């Protein structure tokens, strides 16, 4: 439970290489034109996988006390709530767009 | 008992209100995680602006994104991931008492962060030259959309705030090098390295989302 997990150099390089690979895949996937909503879904999906890898193995959430993981997950939950409630307004306006 | 002098030296960092090093370390780390939560919600506001305007002007995002250079965006993503790797290696060095390795890894991280900022500088200055400026300063004619300035206002706010975080990260990393050279860190005390690392990884994660959302949508 203690926060002193020491990863081996080999493991850290493995995590880094996986992230480089996923970055390449995100770019490569734009070369084949995926139809409209799915290109966003795939791009965000890969970004989420990368974010999970970074937080679990670089930020050590995988070995850390569950409390820190809970803080992180809750911040995402509140962020999604923020998006959801905002969209409930902006998506359904009859006289929509403010000018600036 | 001739040992205590050596032991005491190793406990220089321990503040009197903590029971032991572990408790101090855990308290600092939890504090950092709470700060990272506020950071996520801080950037969250900009992501919500991005989403709201993208649902209003989906075609604008497709058009305007072509002005962003995917290649340099991808290079910067790789640079930041590389710097996350070196930060993780720096923490590992500190945990193993390898202070030289710690300093070298911090130097590489600072160098990579500077590479990121230099690429960003060239991207920005190219846009400034052709009149792509935020808000009412926008004067570029190349995008056939009357609200083109909105996309770039969002672009500058998101990448600008992220860039400020990278600059702060560089400052923190220099501070860590200075402390490491004074032999402050050892396997029993490397808290500043650990929590600066957490901050740096979060800055990396935010860029991981900015890259596909801004550069890859065309």
Interface residues (C-beta under 8 A of the other chain):
Chain A: X2 X3 X4 X6 X7 X9 X12 X13 X15 X16 X19 X20 X23 X26 X27 X30 X39 X40 X43 X44 X46 X47 X50 X51 X54 X55 X58 X59 X64 X65 X67 X68 X71 X72 X74 X75 X76 X78 X79 X82 X83 X86 X87 X90 X91 X96 X97 X100
Chain B: X22 X25 X26 X29 X30 X33 X34 X36 X37 X40 X41 X44 X45 X47 X48 X51 X52 X55 X56 X70 X74 X77 X78 X81 X82 X84 X85 X87 X88 X89 X92 X95 X96 X135 X150 X194 X197 X198 X201 X202 X204 X205 X208 X209 X211 X212 X213 X216 X217 X218
